[in-house]
């Protein structure tokens, strides 16, 4: 049939009926674009909606905060120098008034950017006060003696942001802190605009039977639960300084912010 149709096309062409032949064959096919415009594609009903934008990450300003305090500063010169030079400036340093030259140590620590805290010698738990030194604040002494020893300690260490009962390993002043005599001390400190950090509120990072890494794990867990936490080591040593130097930069990756002790203490009073 198709051959027959083309035969008649040829006849018409030969006869000069070009227009008639084209009319006989019918109109040309419409361009694809024209067909698409007339019959637009339809989106299947099952097409999923665009995904919502991801929620922004929490601001670092609202991250749990931890502070790290190193006590016993000034007692061993080489360890003290390592702590001042090697640890991040945000680490707070507690200077002992029994150090050979605590004023020079405090000045050097401040120049390196560290917050300086005064370790107040206080009677530890168990009733023994000799281990806290001759100038310790004890529960049985007269108020005038307590005031004189407090003034002595404050005069030994300048440039302090606050004070603590943490004097060194196993020296947390728990007996004196638990006594009514503490009130007179904290009142005297308040007149100087100094805060007091009870060592019993500190997470000891160098607790017996554990490692500094485990101590920091406990500190981070406490900060996530409470919003902030303070950790400390009783005294610097080559091993503890090196361990802190390697571990502290990892805190940011764990979602916590390292701040000076004073920032947490000030926030607690507000």
C-alpha positions in Angstrom: 0.0 0.0 0.0 2.8 2.4 1.0 4.5 1.8 -2.4 1.2 2.6 -4.1 0.9 5.9 -2.2 4.3 7.0 -3.2 3.5 6.2 -6.8 0.6 8.6 -6.8 2.8 11.2 -5.1 5.2 11.0 -8.0 2.4 11.3 -10.5 1.1 14.4 -8.8 4.5 15.9 -8.6 5.1 15.3 -12.3 1.8 16.8 -13.0 2.9 20.0 -11.1 0.6 19.4 -8.2 3.2 19.9 -5.6 0.8 21.7 -3.3 -1.8 19.1 -3.7 0.6 16.3 -2.9 1.7 18.0 0.3 -1.9 18.6 1.3 -2.7 14.9 0.5 0.1 13.7 2.7 -1.1 15.8 5.6 0.5 18.5 7.8 4.1 18.1 9.0 4.8 16.7 12.4 4.9 19.2 15.3 8.3 20.0 16.9 8.9 18.2 20.1 9.1 21.5 22.0 5.7 22.5 20.9 4.2 19.2 22.1 6.0 19.5 25.4 4.6 23.0 25.9 1.1 21.8 25.2 1.4 18.7 27.5 3.7 19.8 30.4 5.3 17.0 32.5 3.5 16.3 35.7 5.4 15.7 39.0 4.4 12.3 40.4 2.5 12.7 43.7 5.1 10.5 45.4 8.0 12.9 44.9 9.4 13.7 48.4 9.4 17.3 49.6 12.8 19.0 49.9 14.7 18.2 53.1 14.6 20.9 55.8 17.9 22.7 56.5 19.9 21.2 59.4 19.7 22.9 62.8 22.7 25.0 63.5 25.3 23.6 65.9 25.1 24.8 69.5 27.2 27.9 70.2 30.5 27.3 71.9 29.5 29.9 74.4 26.7 27.6 75.7 28.9 24.5 75.9 29.6 22.9 79.3 32.6 24.5 81.0 35.5 22.9 82.8 38.3 24.6 84.7 41.6 23.0 85.6 43.7 24.0 88.6 47.2 23.0 89.4 48.1 23.3 93.0 51.5 23.2 94.8 52.9 25.9 92.5 56.2 27.2 93.8 57.3 24.3 95.9 59.5 22.6 93.3 61.2 25.1 91.0 61.6 22.9 87.9 58.0 21.5 88.0 56.7 25.0 88.6 58.6 26.4 85.6 57.3 23.5 83.4 53.7 24.2 84.5 53.9 27.9 83.8 55.6 27.5 80.4 54.0 24.4 79.0 50.4 24.4 80.1 47.8 26.6 78.3 47.3 30.0 79.8 43.7 29.2 80.6 44.9 26.7 83.2 44.7 28.3 86.7 47.7 27.9 89.1 47.4 27.8 92.9 50.5 29.2 94.5 51.5 28.0 98.0 52.5 30.7 100.5 55.2 28.3 101.7 57.1 28.6 98.4 60.6 30.1 98.7 59.6 33.2 96.6 55.8 33.1 95.9 55.6 36.7 94.9 58.0 36.2 92.0 56.2 33.0 91.0 52.9 34.7 91.0 54.3 37.6 88.9 55.7 35.1 86.4 52.5 33.1 86.2 50.5 36.2 85.5 52.9 37.4 82.9 52.4 34.1 81.1 48.6 34.6 81.2 47.7 32.2 84.0 45.1 33.0 86.6 46.8 33.0 90.0 45.0 31.5 93.1 46.3 31.5 96.7 46.3 28.1 98.4 45.3 28.8 102.0 46.9 26.2 104.5 44.0 24.7 106.4 43.5 21.9 108.8 42.8 18.7 106.9 40.4 16.0 107.8 41.3 13.7 110.7 42.2 16.5 113.0 45.9 16.6 112.1 47.2 20.1 111.3 51.0 19.6 111.2 50.9 18.4 107.6 49.3 21.7 106.5 52.3 23.7 107.9 53.0 26.1 110.8 50.8 28.8 109.4 47.7 26.6 108.9 44.3 27.8 109.9 43.0 25.4 112.5 39.7 24.9 114.2 41.1 25.4 117.8 43.0 28.6 117.3 41.9 32.0 118.5 40.2 34.3 116.0 43.1 36.8 116.2 45.5 34.0 115.2 43.3 33.0 112.3 43.2 36.7 111.1 47.0 37.0 111.4 47.7 33.9 109.5 45.2 34.8 106.8 46.9 38.2 106.4 50.3 36.5 106.3 49.2 34.2 103.4 47.6 37.0 101.4 50.7 39.1 101.8 52.9 36.3 100.5 51.1 35.9 97.1 50.1 39.0 95.1 48.0 39.2 92.0 45.4 36.6 93.1 42.0 36.2 91.7 40.7 34.1 94.5 41.7 31.5 97.1 41.3 27.8 97.7 41.7 25.3 100.6 43.6 23.0 98.2 47.2 23.1 99.4 48.4 19.9 97.8 47.8 16.2 97.5 45.5 15.0 100.3 45.6 18.5 101.7 42.1 19.9 101.1 41.5 21.6 104.5 38.3 19.7 105.0 38.3 20.0 108.8 38.7 23.8 108.9 36.2 24.3 106.0 33.6 22.3 107.8 34.0 24.4 111.0 32.2 27.7 111.9 35.7 29.4 111.9 35.5 29.4 108.1 32.8 32.2 108.1 35.3 34.8 109.5 37.8 33.9 106.8 35.3 34.1 103.9 34.0 37.4 105.2 37.5 38.8 105.3 38.1 37.6 101.8 34.9 39.2 100.6 36.1 42.6 101.8 39.0 42.1 99.4 36.7 41.0 96.6 38.2 37.5 96.6 36.3 34.3 96.2 36.9 31.1 98.1 37.0 27.6 96.4 36.2 24.7 98.7 38.6 21.9 97.7 35.8 19.4 98.5 33.9 20.7 95.4 36.9 19.9 93.1 37.2 16.7 91.0 40.8 15.5 91.7 42.3 14.5 88.4 45.2 12.7 90.0 43.2 10.6 92.5 45.0 7.4 93.6 44.3 4.4 91.4 43.5 6.4 88.3 45.0 8.2 85.4 44.8 11.8 84.4 42.8 10.7 81.3 40.3 9.0 83.6 40.2 12.0 85.8 39.4 14.3 82.8 36.6 11.8 81.8 35.0 12.2 85.2 35.4 16.0 85.0 33.7 16.1 81.5 30.9 13.9 82.7 30.3 16.2 85.7 30.4 19.3 83.6 27.8 17.9 81.2 25.5 17.0 84.1 25.9 20.3 86.0 26.9 22.8 83.3 30.4 23.4 84.8 33.0 21.6 86.8 36.4 22.3 88.3 39.2 19.7 88.3 42.7 19.9 89.9 45.9 18.1 90.4 47.6 18.4 93.8 51.1 19.3 92.4 52.8 19.6 89.1 55.2 16.9 88.0 56.9 16.1 84.6 54.4 13.4 83.9 51.3 15.3 85.0 52.3 18.4 83.0 53.1 16.4 79.9 49.8 14.5 80.2 47.7 17.7 80.7 49.5 19.3 77.8 48.4 16.5 75.5 44.9 16.0 76.9 43.5 19.5 77.3 43.4 20.4 73.6 41.0 17.5 73.1 38.4 19.0 75.4 37.0 21.2 72.6 36.4 18.1 70.4 34.4 16.6 73.3 32.1 19.5 73.3 33.3 21.3 76.5 35.0 24.6 76.9 38.1 25.1 79.1 38.0 28.3 81.2 39.8 29.7 84.2 38.5 28.8 87.6 37.5 32.3 88.3 35.0 32.4 85.5 33.1 29.5 87.0 33.3 30.9 90.5 32.0 34.3 89.4 29.1 32.7 87.5 28.1 30.7 90.5 27.6 33.9 92.5 25.4 35.6 89.9 
